[in-house]
Amino acid sequence: MAMKEPVLLKRVGKMTDSTSVDEYITYGGFAALQKAVSMDREDILGELDTALLRGRGGAAYPLGRKWRHLYGSTDTPKYIVCNADEGEPGTFKDKLLLEKDPLSIIEGMLIAGYVFGSNDGYIYIRGEYRHIQAVFHQAVSNALAAGYLGNKIMGIDGFDFHLHIVSGGGAYVCGENSALLNSVEGKTGRPRVKPPHLADVGLYLKPTLVNNVESFACVPAVINMGGEAFLQLGTKDGGGTKLICLSGHIKNRGIYEIPLGTPLDEILYSEEYGGGTSTGRPIKFCHFGGQSGPIGTSGQIKGCLYDYGDFWSHKLAVGSGAIVVMDDSVSVVDYITSVMEFFVHESCGKCTPCRLGTTRLLELLQNLQHHKGRPGDLERLEKMLEHITYLSACGLGQSVSVSVNSALAGYRDEFEACIS
């Protein structure tokens, strides 16, 4: 199911200067913005609804529905925020867009600014992406000089949009949208209680749209080709193409753009994509969507399509687009213990269930890892996971159980073998 031509990566590797407005325009840049400003705002929202563009940050919430929520808010000002805090292990596709096609993200944010009458946008870039922040600063400067940012954009009265770049401080939890907004405001990056939703009470307590880098980059493609054509690139459960990140024991590590609905076997084994394992050993499991995503056994993923609906039916998730491949030399218990170490390190400490719960989980897993488990430990593990999931304040604690429960479901015998 190879792509005829890339959609999101069509400029990557072709432009000599990714920040050049002239080169961007040569390769079709800002055509969507030109088209959007000639359209009725309701028609733009309609195209996004038809496209069924699901948020590419991990939650898979329909972008059109999120935009309509903000559109219906009467409070002003409205803010546009791009979440570029790509801290999910195994995920590095936003990094590519930020560095190699930053103006596509700016164009997507500009279209949002036009739709909502927003004068200010913010992009929160991961602190570790220092070099890329410099690239994006240059792209913003070039867009401003060319009249695509600032006041009276493209000579249109009332179309003013200023883009502000904010650097993250290295906290994984700031990938959660409300924690990100707190960080932008100069507060501690900890999540807010919801509701109220960010579309109603977001940045500076005003209506706010927060979308992922890849999501904003998709918006110009939807406007250019139309919502129906974008939908046809994918499936009925989600339109368009998806950037995926292959890493781990996979031969051809890297970023690939695939049509949603591509067979997972093709992604993992064909030379066009993964090419099988780098070790020559069989695939044991894949971890999908980052540390907070589910683990899929070799049997579970066989015959599966890389599609939101098909993944959900197999108890998997597309998430951020990460696919970490592990061969049969890897102990699932060791792997899950390392995942829990990550969650303990990244917990913001705001709520007790996550702060202490992840620590107790790690201690129990470490006992199992060293074959010092006791009878009843797996039941205690499952009960703690349930409590942490339902009592934690934000998505970090609420998703801790996903990888562990999926590992238990697929490889319980390995955990049981660690009980003395």
VEXSE-363604 format. One record per residue (C-alpha): residue number from 0; x, y, z; residue in three letters. Coordinates in pm, 1 decimal, decimal comma. Layout:
BEGIN
<site NUM; <X; Y; Z>; Ala>,
...
//
This chain:
BEGIN
<site 0; <0,0; 0,0; 0,0>; Met>,
<site 1; <278,8; 237,4; -95,5>; Ala>,
<site 2; <202,9; 609,9; -124,4>; Met>,
<site 3; <198,4; 766,5; -468,9>; Lys>,
<site 4; <352,5; 1082,2; -331,1>; Glu>,
<site 5; <403,1; 1222,5; 19,6>; Pro>,
<site 6; <164,7; 1476,4; 164,3>; Val>,
<site 7; <336,0; 1601,9; 478,6>; Leu>,
<site 8; <692,1; 1525,8; 369,7>; Leu>,
<site 9; <666,0; 1652,3; 11,9>; Lys>,
<site 10; <908,0; 1940,2; 80,2>; Arg>,
<site 11; <1141,9; 1758,2; 319,1>; Val>,
<site 12; <1480,3; 1706,1; 158,8>; Gly>,
<site 13; <1396,6; 1924,3; -140,2>; Lys>,
<site 14; <1429,5; 2273,8; 5,3>; Met>,
<site 15; <1785,9; 2401,7; 40,4>; Thr>,
<site 16; <1667,2; 2633,3; 320,6>; Asp>,
<site 17; <1365,5; 2511,3; 515,0>; Ser>,
<site 18; <1305,5; 2860,6; 655,6>; Thr>,
<site 19; <1293,3; 3034,8; 315,7>; Ser>,
<site 20; <949,8; 3175,3; 234,0>; Val>,
<site 21; <1032,3; 3194,7; -137,5>; Asp>,
<site 22; <1129,7; 2825,9; -152,2>; Glu>,
<site 23; <826,5; 2731,2; 53,1>; Tyr>,
<site 24; <599,8; 2909,9; -193,5>; Ile>,
<site 25; <781,3; 2740,9; -485,9>; Thr>,
<site 26; <680,3; 2404,1; -340,4>; Tyr>,
<site 27; <316,4; 2502,9; -287,4>; Gly>,
<site 28; <346,7; 2680,3; 43,7>; Gly>,
<site 29; <87,4; 2936,0; 157,7>; Phe>,
<site 30; <-148,4; 2827,6; -121,6>; Ala>,
<site 31; <-381,3; 2686,6; 145,1>; Ala>,
<site 32; <-375,1; 3013,9; 338,1>; Leu>,
<site 33; <-453,9; 3208,0; 19,7>; Gln>,
<site 34; <-745,6; 2972,9; -40,3>; Lys>,
<site 35; <-864,8; 2981,1; 321,7>; Ala>,
<site 36; <-894,8; 3359,9; 340,7>; Val>,
<site 37; <-1128,5; 3347,2; 39,2>; Ser>,
<site 38; <-1351,9; 3087,7; 207,2>; Met>,
<site 39; <-1630,5; 3124,5; 458,8>; Asp>,
<site 40; <-1506,9; 3019,1; 802,9>; Arg>,
<site 41; <-1789,3; 2768,6; 836,5>; Glu>,
<site 42; <-1679,0; 2609,2; 508,7>; Asp>,
<site 43; <-1326,0; 2567,9; 643,5>; Ile>,
<site 44; <-1465,4; 2393,2; 950,7>; Leu>,
<site 45; <-1678,4; 2177,5; 723,6>; Gly>,
<site 46; <-1373,7; 2060,8; 526,9>; Glu>,
<site 47; <-1197,0; 1969,7; 850,6>; Leu>,
<site 48; <-1502,3; 1775,8; 967,5>; Asp>,
<site 49; <-1517,9; 1584,9; 639,1>; Thr>,
<site 50; <-1144,8; 1508,9; 647,8>; Ala>,
<site 51; <-1180,7; 1331,7; 984,4>; Leu>,
<site 52; <-833,3; 1446,9; 1076,1>; Leu>,
<site 53; <-768,6; 1296,2; 1417,3>; Arg>,
<site 54; <-527,3; 1476,8; 1647,0>; Gly>,
<site 55; <-175,1; 1351,8; 1580,3>; Arg>,
<site 56; <-45,6; 1416,5; 1931,1>; Gly>,
<site 57; <-177,8; 1090,3; 2070,1>; Gly>,
<site 58; <-537,9; 1134,8; 2185,2>; Ala>,
<site 59; <-683,9; 1093,4; 1831,6>; Ala>,
<site 60; <-964,9; 1342,4; 1904,1>; Tyr>,
<site 61; <-1119,4; 1472,9; 1577,6>; Pro>,
<site 62; <-959,6; 1806,7; 1498,2>; Leu>,
<site 63; <-1275,1; 1942,7; 1336,4>; Gly>,
<site 64; <-1476,5; 1881,2; 1652,3>; Arg>,
<site 65; <-1214,0; 2057,3; 1865,2>; Lys>,
<site 66; <-1210,7; 2357,6; 1630,6>; Trp>,
<site 67; <-1591,0; 2381,0; 1636,1>; Arg>,
<site 68; <-1589,6; 2385,5; 2016,4>; His>,
<site 69; <-1361,8; 2689,3; 2013,9>; Leu>,
<site 70; <-1554,8; 2849,1; 1727,4>; Tyr>,
<site 71; <-1869,7; 2836,7; 1937,9>; Gly>,
<site 72; <-1709,8; 3023,5; 2226,6>; Ser>,
<site 73; <-1809,8; 3388,8; 2247,7>; Thr>,
<site 74; <-1536,2; 3502,1; 2485,1>; Asp>,
<site 75; <-1229,2; 3682,9; 2348,7>; Thr>,
<site 76; <-940,1; 3695,9; 2288,1>; Pro>,
<site 77; <-885,2; 3344,1; 2155,7>; Lys>,
<site 78; <-539,9; 3191,3; 2149,3>; Tyr>,
<site 79; <-381,2; 2939,0; 1912,0>; Ile>,
<site 80; <-121,5; 2709,7; 2070,2>; Val>,
<site 81; <97,6; 2446,6; 1905,8>; Cys>,
<site 82; <216,6; 2164,5; 2128,5>; Asn>,
<site 83; <573,4; 2090,3; 2013,3>; Ala>,
<site 84; <681,9; 1936,5; 2343,9>; Asp>,
<site 85; <764,5; 1602,3; 2183,9>; Glu>,
<site 86; <872,5; 1412,8; 2495,1>; Gly>,
<site 87; <717,5; 1071,1; 2426,7>; Glu>,
<site 88; <998,4; 812,3; 2405,1>; Pro>,
<site 89; <1021,6; 656,7; 2061,8>; Gly>,
<site 90; <861,8; 962,0; 1899,4>; Thr>,
<site 91; <1062,8; 1202,7; 1684,0>; Phe>,
<site 92; <837,9; 1289,3; 1387,4>; Lys>,
<site 93; <753,8; 1643,2; 1507,2>; Asp>,
<site 94; <1127,3; 1712,2; 1526,0>; Lys>,
<site 95; <1151,8; 1647,8; 1152,5>; Leu>,
<site 96; <869,1; 1888,2; 1065,9>; Leu>,
<site 97; <998,8; 2158,5; 1300,4>; Leu>,
<site 98; <1343,8; 2143,9; 1144,4>; Glu>,
<site 99; <1273,5; 2059,9; 780,5>; Lys>,
<site 100; <932,3; 2219,5; 713,3>; Asp>,
<site 101; <860,3; 2477,5; 986,3>; Pro>,
<site 102; <659,0; 2706,1; 758,7>; Leu>,
<site 103; <392,5; 2436,6; 711,2>; Ser>,
<site 104; <327,1; 2449,1; 1086,6>; Ile>,
<site 105; <314,5; 2828,7; 1075,2>; Ile>,
<site 106; <69,4; 2811,3; 783,5>; Glu>,
<site 107; <-157,3; 2573,1; 974,8>; Gly>,
<site 108; <-154,4; 2806,2; 1274,8>; Met>,
<site 109; <-225,0; 3105,5; 1049,2>; Leu>,
<site 110; <-533,3; 2932,7; 907,7>; Ile>,
<site 111; <-651,2; 2869,6; 1264,5>; Ala>,
<site 112; <-580,2; 3232,8; 1348,8>; Gly>,
<site 113; <-793,5; 3343,8; 1053,1>; Tyr>,
<site 114; <-1082,9; 3110,5; 1143,6>; Val>,
<site 115; <-1097,8; 3221,1; 1507,5>; Phe>,
<site 116; <-996,7; 3584,6; 1466,8>; Gly>,
<site 117; <-696,4; 3523,2; 1690,3>; Ser>,
<site 118; <-418,5; 3777,1; 1707,1>; Asn>,
<site 119; <-170,2; 3567,0; 1901,5>; Asp>,
<site 120; <-30,9; 3218,8; 1868,1>; Gly>,
<site 121; <220,5; 3031,6; 2079,7>; Tyr>,
<site 122; <439,9; 2734,5; 1995,7>; Ile>,
<site 123; <584,0; 2545,5; 2292,3>; Tyr>,
<site 124; <897,7; 2366,4; 2171,2>; Ile>,
<site 125; <1066,9; 2092,5; 2368,5>; Arg>,
<site 126; <1361,6; 2228,2; 2567,2>; Gly>,
<site 127; <1596,6; 1963,4; 2431,0>; Glu>,
<site 128; <1536,0; 2087,7; 2075,0>; Tyr>,
<site 129; <1768,9; 2388,8; 2112,6>; Arg>,
<site 130; <1900,9; 2381,0; 1757,2>; His>,
<site 131; <1550,5; 2342,5; 1617,8>; Ile>,
<site 132; <1427,3; 2637,1; 1822,1>; Gln>,
<site 133; <1684,6; 2850,8; 1637,8>; Ala>,
<site 134; <1557,6; 2716,0; 1304,7>; Val>,
<site 135; <1199,0; 2798,1; 1397,8>; Phe>,
<site 136; <1294,1; 3147,3; 1513,1>; His>,
<site 137; <1443,8; 3207,1; 1168,3>; Gln>,
<site 138; <1130,5; 3074,5; 997,2>; Ala>,
<site 139; <915,3; 3312,4; 1203,3>; Val>,
<site 140; <1144,1; 3605,4; 1119,0>; Ser>,
<site 141; <1130,2; 3523,6; 749,2>; Asn>,
<site 142; <750,1; 3488,3; 752,5>; Ala>,
<site 143; <719,9; 3821,7; 933,5>; Leu>,
<site 144; <946,7; 3994,6; 680,7>; Ala>,
<site 145; <744,1; 3847,7; 392,8>; Ala>,
<site 146; <414,4; 3970,8; 533,6>; Gly>,
<site 147; <280,4; 3633,0; 644,8>; Tyr>,
<site 148; <297,5; 3722,1; 1014,7>; Leu>,
<site 149; <237,0; 4044,0; 1202,5>; Gly>,
<site 150; <-26,0; 4302,2; 1114,2>; Asn>,
<site 151; <-242,8; 4316,2; 803,1>; Lys>,
<site 152; <-124,3; 3979,5; 672,9>; Ile>,
<site 153; <-128,2; 3959,3; 291,4>; Met>,
<site 154; <-271,0; 4311,1; 293,9>; Gly>,
<site 155; <-596,3; 4198,6; 457,4>; Ile>,
<site 156; <-736,5; 4448,4; 707,1>; Asp>,
<site 157; <-801,6; 4290,4; 1044,3>; Gly>,
<site 158; <-593,4; 3979,5; 975,3>; Phe>,
<site 159; <-323,0; 4018,3; 1240,7>; Asp>,
<site 160; <-132,9; 3723,9; 1386,3>; Phe>,
<site 161; <177,0; 3725,4; 1603,9>; His>,
<site 162; <360,3; 3400,7; 1676,9>; Leu>,
<site 163; <550,5; 3359,2; 2004,0>; His>,
<site 164; <803,2; 3081,5; 2067,2>; Ile>,
<site 165; <828,5; 2932,9; 2416,8>; Val>,
<site 166; <1096,2; 2685,4; 2523,2>; Ser>,
<site 167; <1004,6; 2393,1; 2743,9>; Gly>,
<site 168; <1215,6; 2297,8; 3043,5>; Gly>,
<site 169; <1239,7; 1923,1; 2980,6>; Gly>,
<site 170; <929,2; 1805,2; 3166,3>; Ala>,
<site 171; <741,0; 1515,6; 3004,3>; Tyr>,
<site 172; <420,7; 1618,9; 3182,4>; Val>,
<site 173; <419,2; 1948,9; 2988,8>; Cys>,
<site 174; <318,2; 1748,0; 2685,5>; Gly>,
<site 175; <-22,6; 1740,8; 2856,1>; Glu>,
<site 176; <-203,8; 2043,8; 2716,1>; Asn>,
<site 177; <-314,0; 2210,9; 3038,4>; Ser>,
<site 178; <30,6; 2163,9; 3199,4>; Ala>,
<site 179; <179,2; 2315,7; 2884,2>; Leu>,
<site 180; <-43,9; 2623,0; 2915,5>; Leu>,
<site 181; <54,0; 2666,7; 3279,2>; Asn>,
<site 182; <417,9; 2654,8; 3171,7>; Ser>,
<site 183; <357,0; 2915,3; 2898,2>; Val>,
<site 184; <206,9; 3140,9; 3165,7>; Glu>,
<site 185; <524,4; 3104,6; 3373,5>; Gly>,
<site 186; <367,2; 2876,1; 3630,1>; Lys>,
<site 187; <480,5; 2531,4; 3739,8>; Thr>,
<site 188; <408,7; 2284,5; 3458,8>; Gly>,
<site 189; <140,6; 2083,2; 3630,1>; Arg>,
<site 190; <-195,7; 1978,9; 3485,4>; Pro>,
<site 191; <-522,8; 2153,2; 3557,6>; Arg>,
<site 192; <-844,6; 1991,6; 3667,2>; Val>,
<site 193; <-1087,7; 1957,9; 3374,7>; Lys>,
<site 194; <-1358,9; 2064,2; 3308,3>; Pro>,
<site 195; <-1359,2; 2350,8; 3229,3>; Pro>,
<site 196; <-1218,5; 2260,4; 2888,9>; His>,
<site 197; <-930,2; 2455,9; 2740,0>; Leu>,
<site 198; <-1153,0; 2566,0; 2452,5>; Ala>,
<site 199; <-1348,0; 2762,1; 2714,5>; Asp>,
<site 200; <-1086,8; 2842,3; 2979,5>; Val>,
<site 201; <-735,6; 2796,8; 2844,0>; Gly>,
<site 202; <-432,8; 3024,1; 2816,4>; Leu>,
<site 203; <-471,6; 3320,7; 3052,9>; Tyr>,
<site 204; <-820,4; 3178,8; 3125,4>; Leu>,
<site 205; <-935,0; 3258,6; 2770,6>; Lys>,
<site 206; <-1063,2; 3022,9; 2495,7>; Pro>,
<site 207; <-767,4; 2834,6; 2350,9>; Thr>,
<site 208; <-698,9; 2589,0; 2072,2>; Leu>,
<site 209; <-414,3; 2344,7; 2137,4>; Val>,
<site 210; <-306,0; 2112,3; 1856,8>; Asn>,
<site 211; <0,5; 1902,2; 1786,8>; Asn>,
<site 212; <273,6; 1994,3; 1533,8>; Val>,
<site 213; <168,8; 1724,6; 1287,3>; Glu>,
<site 214; <-197,0; 1823,1; 1325,1>; Ser>,
<site 215; <-125,3; 2183,7; 1227,0>; Phe>,
<site 216; <91,6; 2065,1; 936,0>; Ala>,
<site 217; <-204,4; 1859,9; 809,2>; Cys>,
<site 218; <-441,4; 2158,4; 798,7>; Val>,
<site 219; <-296,2; 2315,9; 479,5>; Pro>,
<site 220; <-316,2; 1975,5; 309,7>; Ala>,
<site 221; <-686,4; 1947,2; 397,6>; Val>,
<site 222; <-760,1; 2295,0; 263,2>; Ile>,
<site 223; <-559,7; 2240,0; -55,8>; Asn>,
<site 224; <-702,0; 1901,5; -154,5>; Met>,
<site 225; <-1040,0; 1921,6; 18,4>; Gly>,
<site 226; <-1172,7; 1722,8; 310,2>; Gly>,
<site 227; <-1308,2; 1431,8; 105,0>; Glu>,
<site 228; <-979,5; 1375,3; -79,9>; Ala>,
<site 229; <-789,8; 1387,0; 249,5>; Phe>,
<site 230; <-1029,6; 1133,5; 401,8>; Leu>,
<site 231; <-975,7; 900,2; 106,8>; Gln>,
<site 232; <-602,8; 888,0; 184,3>; Leu>,
<site 233; <-692,4; 704,1; 503,8>; Gly>,
<site 234; <-993,3; 505,1; 621,4>; Thr>,
<site 235; <-1344,0; 567,9; 750,5>; Lys>,
<site 236; <-1199,6; 579,9; 1104,1>; Asp>,
<site 237; <-945,7; 850,0; 1027,6>; Gly>,
<site 238; <-842,4; 1040,1; 717,1>; Gly>,
<site 239; <-504,4; 1129,2; 576,9>; Gly>,
<site 240; <-154,0; 998,7; 613,5>; Thr>,
<site 241; <37,0; 942,0; 936,4>; Lys>,
<site 242; <399,1; 997,6; 1028,3>; Leu>,
<site 243; <536,9; 695,8; 1213,4>; Ile>,
<site 244; <864,3; 647,7; 1400,2>; Cys>,
<site 245; <1030,5; 306,0; 1381,6>; Leu>,
<site 246; <1296,2; 230,0; 1643,4>; Ser>,
<site 247; <1428,7; -52,8; 1858,1>; Gly>,
<site 248; <1519,8; -385,7; 1701,0>; His>,
<site 249; <1411,3; -280,7; 1353,1>; Ile>,
<site 250; <1642,3; -282,5; 1053,4>; Lys>,
<site 251; <1538,1; 45,5; 890,5>; Asn>,
<site 252; <1493,9; 286,0; 1178,7>; Arg>,
<site 253; <1347,7; 625,2; 1095,2>; Gly>,
<site 254; <1041,5; 832,1; 1010,1>; Ile>,
<site 255; <796,0; 722,0; 742,6>; Tyr>,
<site 256; <476,1; 872,4; 605,0>; Glu>,
<site 257; <214,2; 605,0; 544,7>; Ile>,
<site 258; <-152,4; 606,7; 442,2>; Pro>,
<site 259; <-372,0; 511,2; 737,2>; Leu>,
<site 260; <-490,1; 156,0; 673,2>; Gly>,
<site 261; <-148,6; 22,6; 567,8>; Thr>,
<site 262; <-100,0; -339,9; 684,8>; Pro>,
<site 263; <122,0; -350,0; 992,3>; Leu>,
<site 264; <310,5; -648,8; 850,3>; Asp>,
<site 265; <409,0; -431,0; 555,4>; Glu>,
<site 266; <533,0; -156,7; 787,1>; Ile>,
<site 267; <740,5; -397,3; 993,9>; Leu>,
<site 268; <876,8; -634,5; 731,6>; Tyr>,
<site 269; <885,7; -472,2; 386,2>; Ser>,
<site 270; <1215,5; -320,6; 273,5>; Glu>,
<site 271; <1028,3; 0,0; 190,6>; Glu>,
<site 272; <967,5; 50,4; 561,8>; Tyr>,
<site 273; <1100,9; -150,6; 857,0>; Gly>,
<site 274; <1270,5; -437,3; 675,7>; Gly>,
<site 275; <1233,8; -682,8; 965,2>; Gly>,
<site 276; <1450,3; -694,3; 1274,8>; Thr>,
<site 277; <1805,7; -562,6; 1285,3>; Ser>,
<site 278; <1914,7; -873,9; 1474,2>; Thr>,
<site 279; <1757,0; -1132,7; 1246,4>; Gly>,
<site 280; <1558,3; -1266,6; 1539,6>; Arg>,
<site 281; <1176,3; -1283,2; 1543,4>; Pro>,
<site 282; <973,4; -985,5; 1665,0>; Ile>,
<site 283; <847,6; -1054,4; 2016,4>; Lys>,
<site 284; <638,0; -742,7; 2072,3>; Phe>,
<site 285; <590,6; -381,7; 1962,9>; Cys>,
<site 286; <525,1; -86,2; 2189,6>; His>,
<site 287; <286,6; 154,3; 2018,5>; Phe>,
<site 288; <239,7; 526,5; 2073,7>; Gly>,
<site 289; <511,7; 583,7; 2333,4>; Gly>,
<site 290; <550,8; 475,7; 2696,3>; Gln>,
<site 291; <186,1; 547,6; 2767,4>; Ser>,
<site 292; <69,7; 320,9; 2484,1>; Gly>,
<site 293; <-8,5; -51,5; 2472,3>; Pro>,
<site 294; <224,4; -339,4; 2395,8>; Ile>,
<site 295; <121,3; -569,7; 2111,6>; Gly>,
<site 296; <236,6; -931,6; 2097,4>; Thr>,
<site 297; <360,5; -1084,9; 1773,0>; Ser>,
<site 298; <33,9; -1277,0; 1743,8>; Gly>,
<site 299; <-178,0; -974,5; 1827,1>; Gln>,
<site 300; <-24,8; -755,1; 1557,1>; Ile>,
<site 301; <-34,8; -1014,5; 1280,1>; Lys>,
<site 302; <-281,9; -915,6; 1009,9>; Gly>,
<site 303; <-355,4; -582,5; 1180,5>; Cys>,
<site 304; <-397,8; -261,7; 980,7>; Leu>,
<site 305; <-231,2; 60,0; 1092,4>; Tyr>,
<site 306; <-563,0; 234,9; 1141,2>; Asp>,
<site 307; <-736,5; 386,1; 1441,2>; Tyr>,
<site 308; <-1038,4; 156,7; 1424,6>; Gly>,
<site 309; <-848,2; -165,1; 1354,5>; Asp>,
<site 310; <-596,4; -87,4; 1627,7>; Phe>,
<site 311; <-872,9; -22,0; 1879,1>; Trp>,
<site 312; <-1035,6; -354,1; 1789,2>; Ser>,
<site 313; <-701,0; -526,0; 1863,0>; His>,
<site 314; <-666,0; -335,7; 2194,5>; Lys>,
<site 315; <-384,5; -126,0; 2048,2>; Leu>,
<site 316; <-348,4; 247,6; 1983,4>; Ala>,
<site 317; <-183,7; 464,1; 1718,6>; Val>,
<site 318; <-99,3; 728,8; 1978,5>; Gly>,
<site 319; <188,2; 954,6; 1881,5>; Ser>,
<site 320; <297,2; 728,4; 1594,9>; Gly>,
<site 321; <585,5; 558,1; 1777,0>; Ala>,
<site 322; <652,2; 190,4; 1706,2>; Ile>,
<site 323; <928,4; 46,7; 1926,4>; Val>,
<site 324; <1014,1; -304,9; 1808,7>; Val>,
<site 325; <1162,1; -565,4; 2045,4>; Met>,
<site 326; <1292,4; -907,1; 1939,7>; Asp>,
<site 327; <1261,6; -1234,2; 2132,4>; Asp>,
<site 328; <1581,1; -1174,3; 2330,6>; Ser>,
<site 329; <1404,9; -908,5; 2541,1>; Val>,
<site 330; <1250,7; -984,2; 2880,1>; Ser>,
<site 331; <907,1; -823,0; 2903,6>; Val>,
<site 332; <954,2; -783,3; 3279,6>; Val>,
<site 333; <1281,2; -593,3; 3225,1>; Asp>,
<site 334; <1121,7; -377,8; 2956,9>; Tyr>,
<site 335; <817,9; -284,6; 3166,2>; Ile>,
<site 336; <1038,8; -206,7; 3464,7>; Thr>,
<site 337; <1231,2; 44,7; 3251,6>; Ser>,
<site 338; <900,0; 196,3; 3140,3>; Val>,
<site 339; <795,1; 241,0; 3503,8>; Met>,
<site 340; <1131,3; 402,7; 3585,6>; Glu>,
<site 341; <1044,4; 661,6; 3322,6>; Phe>,
<site 342; <702,4; 732,4; 3475,3>; Phe>,
<site 343; <847,5; 766,2; 3826,2>; Val>,
<site 344; <1105,2; 1013,5; 3698,0>; His>,
<site 345; <851,9; 1219,3; 3502,5>; Glu>,
<site 346; <564,6; 1233,5; 3752,0>; Ser>,
<site 347; <512,3; 1598,9; 3842,5>; Cys>,
<site 348; <426,0; 1503,6; 4200,6>; Gly>,
<site 349; <101,8; 1702,8; 4210,7>; Lys>,
<site 350; <-121,4; 1411,7; 4308,7>; Cys>,
<site 351; <-51,4; 1130,7; 4554,7>; Thr>,
<site 352; <-185,1; 841,1; 4342,5>; Pro>,
<site 353; <70,4; 910,1; 4069,1>; Cys>,
<site 354; <358,1; 1036,0; 4284,4>; Arg>,
<site 355; <357,0; 744,3; 4530,4>; Leu>,
<site 356; <171,1; 492,8; 4317,9>; Gly>,
<site 357; <430,9; 483,0; 4041,4>; Thr>,
<site 358; <706,4; 446,8; 4303,2>; Thr>,
<site 359; <534,5; 149,6; 4467,2>; Arg>,
<site 360; <475,0; -4,6; 4124,1>; Leu>,
<site 361; <843,5; 30,4; 4038,6>; Leu>,
<site 362; <946,2; -134,4; 4364,6>; Glu>,
<site 363; <717,3; -428,4; 4297,7>; Leu>,
<site 364; <839,0; -463,9; 3938,0>; Leu>,
<site 365; <1202,6; -448,3; 4048,8>; Gln>,
<site 366; <1135,5; -733,1; 4290,8>; Asn>,
<site 367; <989,7; -934,1; 4004,9>; Leu>,
<site 368; <1280,6; -836,8; 3782,6>; Gln>,
<site 369; <1522,5; -986,7; 4035,1>; His>,
<site 370; <1302,2; -1295,8; 4082,7>; His>,
<site 371; <1209,8; -1189,7; 4436,6>; Lys>,
<site 372; <837,0; -1172,7; 4374,6>; Gly>,
<site 373; <597,8; -1312,0; 4631,8>; Arg>,
<site 374; <267,9; -1494,6; 4585,2>; Pro>,
<site 375; <-7,9; -1238,8; 4528,3>; Gly>,
<site 376; <225,7; -976,2; 4379,6>; Asp>,
<site 377; <56,2; -980,4; 4038,8>; Leu>,
<site 378; <-283,3; -927,8; 4200,1>; Glu>,
<site 379; <-137,5; -640,7; 4406,1>; Arg>,
<site 380; <13,6; -498,3; 4087,6>; Leu>,
<site 381; <-321,4; -505,0; 3910,6>; Glu>,
<site 382; <-504,5; -348,2; 4205,6>; Lys>,
<site 383; <-250,1; -64,6; 4229,9>; Met>,
<site 384; <-276,5; -3,2; 3856,8>; Leu>,
<site 385; <-653,2; 27,1; 3888,0>; Glu>,
<site 386; <-627,6; 278,7; 4173,5>; His>,
<site 387; <-364,1; 490,7; 3997,4>; Ile>,
<site 388; <-565,2; 495,9; 3674,4>; Thr>,
<site 389; <-888,5; 613,4; 3834,5>; Tyr>,
<site 390; <-746,3; 848,7; 4098,0>; Leu>,
<site 391; <-465,4; 1031,5; 3917,0>; Ser>,
<site 392; <-517,8; 1394,0; 3818,6>; Ala>,
<site 393; <-393,7; 1379,9; 3460,5>; Cys>,
<site 394; <-315,4; 1160,9; 3163,5>; Gly>,
<site 395; <30,4; 1066,8; 3288,8>; Leu>,
<site 396; <-96,1; 873,6; 3589,1>; Gly>,
<site 397; <-410,1; 762,7; 3408,4>; Gln>,
<site 398; <-206,6; 595,6; 3134,0>; Ser>,
<site 399; <54,9; 422,3; 3352,5>; Val>,
<site 400; <-153,8; 106,1; 3350,9>; Ser>,
<site 401; <-180,2; 76,0; 2971,1>; Val>,
<site 402; <162,8; -70,5; 2898,1>; Ser>,
<site 403; <173,5; -281,6; 3214,6>; Val>,
<site 404; <-174,0; -431,9; 3173,1>; Asn>,
<site 405; <-109,1; -510,7; 2806,7>; Ser>,
<site 406; <220,4; -679,2; 2901,7>; Ala>,
<site 407; <43,7; -881,7; 3170,5>; Leu>,
<site 408; <-225,6; -984,6; 2922,5>; Ala>,
<site 409; <25,9; -1101,1; 2664,6>; Gly>,
<site 410; <306,7; -1239,8; 2880,5>; Tyr>,
<site 411; <165,0; -1324,8; 3222,1>; Arg>,
<site 412; <369,8; -1643,1; 3234,1>; Asp>,
<site 413; <691,7; -1437,2; 3229,8>; Glu>,
<site 414; <572,9; -1239,0; 3530,3>; Phe>,
<site 415; <461,9; -1553,5; 3712,7>; Glu>,
<site 416; <805,1; -1707,6; 3654,3>; Ala>,
<site 417; <955,6; -1424,8; 3864,0>; Cys>,
<site 418; <764,6; -1527,7; 4176,5>; Ile>,
<site 419; <966,5; -1744,3; 4413,6>; Ser>,
//
